[in-house]
């Protein structure tokens, strides 16, 4: 197993991030199901065993916190490297380079697909079954990360079909863009005031 992990690490030609997430588990639903199982048990001996098991679980939880540990391997997509940035800066100067979101998404899919398959195969050699997260899984994960208190009691309200863009954009423009927009707005207001005179 150690040699297989060493082979995984040595085979990497791209960056990865390993995220270990520990989350306290709420077992009230599990205890409620045990109560239901006691009510529907068909023999008295089974009721006694379920009762002993329930007491064991309650005692275990009162002494220790029950944690759910999840391990995630994150593969970032870096669409451009430093040498390309320098060459673009020389050609285009300080102007912004316009890029289509959908073309970036397609490039990311093509770029990341073989890397994902490679990681899954290498983890299988160690004996770890890796599961690729679906869009629904990612929505739940990010909802849970950013809303830990609320997520204990309710799931994400939005369905995956309600997300319309593959890339998240900031709600507020960066300071330089805001200053330029404010300057343009004030110039337009000044011109309109001159026209009205």
N, C-alpha and C positions, 0 to 999 in steps of 0.2 A: 504494500500500500504506500509506503514511504517512497519507494522508487517510482511508482506510478505518479505520485504527486510531484516528485522532482521532475519527471518527464513533462508533466503538464506545465509547470513553471518555466522550464527550459524551452518549451515549444512556443511560448508566447512571443509574437512579434508585434503586438499591439497592446495598449494599456487596458487593464481591467480594474474594476473596483469590487471589493467584497464587502457587502453590507450585512452585518449581523444585527438582527432586530429582536430584542427581548420585550415581550409584552405580557403584562399580568393578565391571567385568564379569569374570567368570571364564570364560576361553575354552578350558578343558581339554576340554570336550565337543566344541567346534568342531574342535580339533586332532585329536581321536580320530576324528571323522567324515572329516577329510581323510586320515588314515591308511587308513581303510576304503575311501575312494574310490580311493586309490592301488592298493590290492589288487585292486579290481574293475575298474580301468581296462582298456579293451580294446585300446589301442595304446600302444607305448612312448613315443611323443611326448607323449601325455596324462599319463603317469606323470611325465615330466620336468617338464611345466608345473605339475602339482600339487605336486611336490617344491619347485620354485622358489617357488611361492606360499606353501607352508608355511614355508620358510625366511624369506621376507619377513615373514610374520605373526609368527614367533617373534622376529625382530630388532626389529620395530616394538614389540612388547609389552615386550621387555627394555629399550628406551630410554624408552618412554612408558607411562603408565597408560591403559588403555582404559576410558573412562567411558560410561555410558549415561545420557543426560539425558532426564528426563521433565518435562513441564509440566502442571500441574493448575490448573484454575480452580475455586475452591471458592465455592459460594453458600450462605451461612449462612441459617438460618431463625430469625428473631426474631419470636416469636409475640405479643409485647406491647411497646409502646413506652413511653417514660418518662412521658408524660402519663397513660396508662392505669394505670401503677404508682402514681402519686401519687393518682389518684382511688380506686383499690382500697384503698390504705393508709388513706384518710380514711373509707371506708365500713366496711371490715372490721377496722380497727385492727391490732394486732400478730398477729392470728390467721393461720394458714396457709390459703391458698386451695387446695382440693382440685381437681385437674384430672385427667381421664382421659387415660392415655397414648395410647390409640387415637384419641381425638378430636384430640389434639395432632398425631399423625402424619398424620391425614387433612387437617387444616388445613395442615400443612407441605407435603403433596403438592399440594394445590390452589394454595397460595401460590407454590411454587417452580416448578411446571411451565411457566408462561408465561415465567418468567425464564430457565429453562434453554433453552427454544426460542429466545428472543431472543439469548442469548449464542452459541448454535450458529450461528444465521443471521449474526450480525455477524462471527464468526470466519471463516465461509465466504466473506464478502465480502473478507477479507484474503487468503484462499487457504489458510487453516488448516483442516484437517479435524478437527473435535472429535468425540470419542467419549464418550458418557455411560457412566460406570462401572456395571457390574452389581453385584449383591450379592457375587458371587464375587470380582470384581475388587477391591472394597472390602475384603473379608476378607483377601485376599492383600496389598494395599497396607498395611493397618494391621499385619498380622503382620510384614511386612518392615520397617516403620518401628520397631516396638517390639522386634523380635528380629533385628537386622541380622546378627549372627554366625551364628546358627542358620539363618536364612533362606537363606544362601548354599548350604547343604548339603541342606536339606529344605524342603518346602512346608508350609503350614499344615495341621495335623492334622485340624482340625474342618471338616466340611462346612457349607454355609450352612443346611441344614435343622436343624442342631443349635443354631442361634441362635434363641432363642424370644422375645426382647423387642426392640422397635425402639429403645428408649432405654436407655442404660447408667446404672445407679444406683450410687452409691458403696457400697463394702462396709462402710464405717464411717460411722456417723451423725455429723453435725457436732457440735462441742463443746457447743453449747447443748442440743441434743436429748439427747446422751449424759448431760449433767449432770441433765436433767429425768428421764430414764429411771432413772438411778442413785438419785436422790432418791425416786422412786416405789417402786423396789425396796426401798430401806432402810425406807421407811414401812410397806410391806406386811410386811416381815420383823418389824418392831417390833410391828405389830398381831397377827401370828400368834404371837409370843412371849407377848403379853399373854393371848391366848385360851388358850394351853397352860397358863398358870399357874392 
